[in-house]
Amino acid sequence: MSCRMDTQIQMVAHEDIDEGFLTRLRLWINEVLEVAEFLSPSPLLCITVWKTMEEFQAFCQREKKELGIVTGEETDFLATHDAWRGYPRIHVCEERLTGIPSVIIQGVIHHEIGHALHHGTLEFYTFRFSNRLKEAGLSCGFDLFLLQQSVYLLSVAIKDREVIQWLAKIGLGFSQQALLKHLISDTEEECWIWKVVQDSPPLRKIAFATFLKTLLPIEALVSAGIEEAQALRNQWNEAYAWLSEREQEALSLLARSIMNQERKTFQERLEPAVLRLITEPSV
């Protein structure tokens, strides 16, 4: 592994990574950093560029085992961000992004840098499970594992909403619109999963939390009056047309209720969102 570092950014890249790919990554990283202050309290941002998914997955498995992490499969994403070690880390895999259009990769990099700037501490990756939340979960059929997955998935949606809305405010919304269009362009797998889980209330609600990863940021862009946001919302409706109108409206209401908590801390927003998800009959 080779290492490239300045006073704030450390990039670690496999020596076989295509140099042109690394050059584009640096360009897209700087597009965010040049218009934003480094908001993270951590003096270090580590960006690791992996050659293969096998290498990256092995790393994630080791990290999770060592740190006792029980969240979902991060390697499903186009790129990932975490602060499991107390400082922001971004992971990009060249193999995972093979065949993805450059404009989409640009949006991914902008997105992950946004997470590093805003969500670079353990506060955003350590979740509290109050007695109220655990009791509500049990009464609605959520064991601890299902409750953990619900919290994790809603935390992803909330953080994505913050990052995408912020990037739009600093003039980089175009890349996030391209990324969102890509993410909602194919819902075949989600449709299949929905057909399997829709008759199980707990699993149905976990699926709803997954759908919010794209819907919540889009609702935020619409509310902010961002150009083309309504077109994105219409595309989301079409992509998820296999949900009933009632189900789509329930998701929209849940998204707007989360947005109404924006002045509170991350943890203060997360628990009410999970409580509403697991207890709301219409969801």
C-alpha positions as CSV (number, residue, x, y, z in Angstrom):
1,M,0.0,0.0,0.0
2,S,1.2,3.5,-0.8
3,C,0.3,6.6,1.2
4,R,-0.4,10.1,0.1
5,M,-0.8,12.7,2.9
6,D,-1.2,16.4,3.5
7,T,-2.0,18.1,6.8
8,Q,-5.6,16.9,6.9
9,I,-6.1,14.2,4.3
10,Q,-4.5,10.8,4.2
11,M,-5.1,8.7,1.1
12,V,-4.0,5.1,1.2
13,A,-4.1,3.3,-2.1
14,H,-3.2,-0.2,-3.4
15,E,-0.2,0.1,-5.6
16,D,-2.1,-1.5,-8.5
17,I,-4.8,1.1,-8.6
18,D,-5.1,2.9,-11.9
19,E,-3.4,6.3,-11.6
20,G,-6.1,7.9,-13.7
21,F,-8.7,6.7,-11.3
22,L,-6.8,8.1,-8.4
23,T,-6.4,11.5,-10.2
24,R,-10.1,11.7,-10.7
25,L,-10.8,10.8,-7.0
26,R,-8.4,13.6,-5.9
27,L,-10.2,16.1,-8.2
28,W,-13.6,15.2,-6.9
29,I,-12.4,15.3,-3.2
30,N,-11.0,18.8,-3.7
31,E,-14.3,20.0,-5.4
32,V,-15.9,19.6,-1.9
33,L,-13.0,20.7,0.2
34,E,-12.3,23.9,-1.8
35,V,-15.8,25.2,-1.0
36,A,-16.2,24.0,2.6
37,E,-14.4,24.3,5.8
38,F,-13.2,21.0,7.5
39,L,-16.1,20.7,9.8
40,S,-15.0,17.5,11.5
41,P,-13.3,17.9,14.9
42,S,-10.9,15.2,13.9
43,P,-7.5,16.4,12.5
44,L,-7.4,13.4,10.2
45,L,-9.5,12.1,7.3
46,C,-8.4,8.7,6.0
47,I,-9.4,7.7,2.5
48,T,-8.6,4.1,1.5
49,V,-8.8,3.0,-2.1
50,W,-9.2,-0.8,-2.4
51,K,-8.4,-2.7,-5.6
52,T,-10.9,-5.6,-5.1
53,M,-14.1,-6.2,-3.3
54,E,-12.6,-9.3,-1.7
55,E,-10.0,-7.2,0.0
56,F,-12.5,-4.7,1.2
57,Q,-15.0,-7.2,2.5
58,A,-12.2,-9.1,4.4
59,F,-11.2,-5.8,6.0
60,C,-14.8,-5.0,7.0
61,Q,-15.3,-8.4,8.5
62,R,-12.2,-8.0,10.6
63,E,-13.2,-4.6,11.8
64,K,-16.7,-5.6,12.8
65,K,-15.4,-8.6,14.7
66,E,-12.8,-6.6,16.5
67,L,-15.1,-3.7,17.4
68,G,-18.4,-5.7,17.9
69,I,-20.3,-4.0,15.1
70,V,-23.6,-5.5,14.3
71,T,-25.0,-3.2,11.5
72,G,-25.8,-4.2,7.9
73,E,-23.5,-5.0,5.0
74,E,-21.7,-1.8,4.2
75,T,-19.9,-3.3,1.2
76,D,-23.3,-3.2,-0.6
77,F,-22.9,0.6,-1.1
78,L,-20.9,2.2,-3.9
79,A,-18.5,3.6,-1.3
80,T,-18.7,3.9,2.5
81,H,-17.9,6.2,5.3
82,D,-17.4,5.3,9.0
83,A,-16.0,6.7,12.2
84,W,-15.6,3.4,14.0
85,R,-12.1,4.3,15.2
86,G,-13.1,7.8,16.3
87,Y,-12.1,9.7,13.2
88,P,-13.6,9.8,9.7
89,R,-12.7,7.1,7.2
90,I,-13.8,6.7,3.6
91,H,-13.5,3.4,1.7
92,V,-13.6,3.3,-2.1
93,C,-13.2,0.2,-4.2
94,E,-12.0,0.4,-7.8
95,E,-13.6,-2.9,-8.7
96,R,-17.0,-1.9,-7.2
97,L,-17.1,1.2,-9.3
98,T,-16.1,-0.5,-12.6
99,G,-18.6,0.4,-15.3
100,I,-20.3,3.1,-13.2
101,P,-20.5,6.5,-15.2
102,S,-18.0,9.1,-14.0
103,V,-20.7,11.6,-13.0
104,I,-22.1,9.0,-10.6
105,I,-18.7,8.3,-9.1
106,Q,-18.3,12.0,-8.7
107,G,-21.5,12.2,-6.8
108,V,-20.4,9.2,-4.6
109,I,-17.1,10.9,-3.7
110,H,-18.8,14.3,-3.0
111,H,-21.3,12.4,-0.8
112,E,-18.7,10.5,1.2
113,I,-16.6,13.6,1.8
114,G,-19.8,15.3,3.0
115,H,-20.2,12.5,5.5
116,A,-16.6,12.8,6.7
117,L,-17.1,16.6,7.3
118,H,-20.4,16.2,9.1
119,H,-20.4,12.7,10.6
120,G,-16.8,12.1,11.5
121,T,-17.2,11.1,15.1
122,L,-18.4,8.2,17.1
123,E,-21.6,10.1,18.0
124,F,-23.0,9.2,14.6
125,Y,-22.1,5.5,14.8
126,T,-22.9,4.6,18.4
127,F,-26.6,4.1,19.0
128,R,-28.4,4.3,22.3
129,F,-31.3,1.9,23.0
130,S,-33.4,3.4,25.7
131,N,-35.8,1.3,27.7
132,R,-38.7,3.1,26.0
133,L,-37.4,2.1,22.6
134,K,-36.7,-1.5,23.6
135,E,-40.1,-1.8,25.2
136,A,-41.8,-0.3,22.2
137,G,-39.9,-2.7,19.9
138,L,-40.8,-5.8,21.8
139,S,-44.5,-4.8,21.9
140,C,-44.4,-4.5,18.1
141,G,-42.5,-7.7,17.4
142,F,-39.0,-6.3,17.1
143,D,-36.3,-8.4,18.9
144,L,-33.0,-6.7,19.6
145,F,-31.5,-7.6,16.2
146,L,-34.4,-6.2,14.3
147,L,-34.4,-3.1,16.4
148,Q,-30.7,-2.6,15.7
149,Q,-31.3,-2.9,12.0
150,S,-34.1,-0.4,12.1
151,V,-31.9,2.1,14.0
152,Y,-29.0,1.6,11.6
153,L,-31.1,2.0,8.5
154,L,-32.9,5.1,9.7
155,S,-29.5,6.6,10.8
156,V,-28.3,6.1,7.2
157,A,-31.3,7.9,5.8
158,I,-31.0,10.8,8.3
159,K,-27.3,11.3,7.6
160,D,-27.8,11.0,3.8
161,R,-30.4,13.6,4.0
162,E,-28.1,16.0,5.8
163,V,-25.2,15.5,3.4
164,I,-27.3,15.8,0.2
165,Q,-29.1,18.9,1.4
166,W,-25.7,20.5,2.5
167,L,-24.1,19.7,-0.9
168,A,-27.0,21.3,-2.7
169,K,-26.5,24.4,-0.6
170,I,-22.9,24.8,-1.5
171,G,-23.5,24.3,-5.3
172,L,-22.8,20.6,-5.7
173,G,-26.4,19.4,-5.8
174,F,-26.0,18.4,-9.4
175,S,-23.8,15.4,-8.4
176,Q,-26.3,14.3,-5.8
177,Q,-29.2,14.5,-8.2
178,A,-27.2,12.3,-10.6
179,L,-26.5,9.9,-7.7
180,L,-30.1,9.7,-6.5
181,K,-31.3,9.1,-10.1
182,H,-28.9,6.2,-10.3
183,L,-29.9,4.8,-7.0
184,I,-33.6,4.8,-7.9
185,S,-33.2,3.6,-11.5
186,D,-33.5,0.0,-10.6
187,T,-35.7,-1.2,-7.7
188,E,-36.2,-4.8,-9.0
189,E,-34.5,-6.3,-6.0
190,E,-36.3,-4.1,-3.5
191,C,-39.6,-5.0,-5.2
192,W,-38.8,-8.7,-4.8
193,I,-37.9,-8.2,-1.1
194,W,-41.0,-6.3,-0.5
195,K,-43.2,-9.1,-1.9
196,V,-41.5,-11.5,0.5
197,V,-41.7,-9.3,3.7
198,Q,-44.8,-7.2,3.3
199,D,-47.0,-9.5,5.3
200,S,-44.6,-9.4,8.3
201,P,-45.1,-6.1,10.2
202,P,-41.5,-5.9,11.6
203,L,-39.8,-6.9,8.3
204,R,-42.2,-4.6,6.4
205,K,-41.1,-1.7,8.5
206,I,-37.4,-2.5,8.1
207,A,-38.0,-2.4,4.3
208,F,-39.7,1.0,4.7
209,A,-36.5,2.3,6.5
210,T,-34.5,1.1,3.5
211,F,-36.7,2.9,1.1
212,L,-36.2,6.2,3.1
213,K,-32.5,6.2,2.1
214,T,-33.5,7.8,-1.2
215,L,-36.9,9.3,-0.3
216,L,-35.8,11.4,2.7
217,P,-33.1,13.3,0.8
218,I,-35.5,13.9,-2.1
219,E,-38.2,15.2,0.2
220,A,-35.6,17.5,1.8
221,L,-34.6,18.8,-1.7
222,V,-38.2,19.4,-2.6
223,S,-38.9,21.3,0.6
224,A,-35.8,23.4,0.0
225,G,-37.1,24.4,-3.4
226,I,-34.1,22.9,-5.2
227,E,-34.4,23.0,-9.0
228,E,-35.3,19.6,-10.5
229,A,-36.1,18.1,-7.1
230,Q,-39.8,17.6,-8.0
231,A,-38.7,15.7,-11.1
232,L,-36.7,13.5,-8.8
233,R,-39.7,13.0,-6.6
234,N,-41.8,12.0,-9.6
235,Q,-39.1,9.5,-10.6
236,W,-39.1,8.0,-7.1
237,N,-42.9,7.6,-7.4
238,E,-42.5,5.8,-10.7
239,A,-39.6,3.6,-9.4
240,Y,-41.7,2.5,-6.4
241,A,-45.0,2.2,-8.2
242,W,-45.3,-1.3,-6.9
243,L,-46.0,0.3,-3.5
244,S,-49.6,1.3,-3.0
245,E,-50.6,5.0,-2.8
246,R,-51.3,4.5,0.9
247,E,-47.9,3.0,1.4
248,Q,-46.1,5.8,-0.5
249,E,-48.0,8.4,1.5
250,A,-47.1,6.7,4.8
251,L,-43.5,6.9,3.8
252,S,-43.8,10.6,2.8
253,L,-45.4,11.4,6.2
254,L,-42.6,9.5,8.0
255,A,-40.0,11.4,6.0
256,R,-41.6,14.8,6.8
257,S,-41.8,14.0,10.5
258,I,-38.1,13.3,10.5
259,M,-37.4,16.6,8.8
260,N,-39.4,18.4,11.4
261,Q,-36.8,17.3,14.0
262,E,-33.9,19.0,12.2
263,R,-32.8,21.4,15.0
264,K,-32.2,18.6,17.5
265,T,-29.1,16.5,17.9
266,F,-28.6,13.4,15.8
267,Q,-29.5,11.0,18.6
268,E,-32.5,13.2,19.5
269,R,-33.8,12.9,16.0
270,L,-33.0,9.2,15.6
271,E,-35.0,7.7,18.4
272,P,-38.3,9.5,17.6
273,A,-37.9,8.4,14.0
274,V,-37.4,4.8,15.0
275,L,-40.4,4.9,17.5
276,R,-42.7,6.3,14.8
277,L,-41.5,3.7,12.3
278,I,-42.1,0.7,14.6
279,T,-45.3,1.9,16.3
280,E,-47.2,3.8,13.5
281,P,-50.0,1.5,12.3
282,S,-50.1,3.1,8.8
283,V,-46.4,2.3,8.1
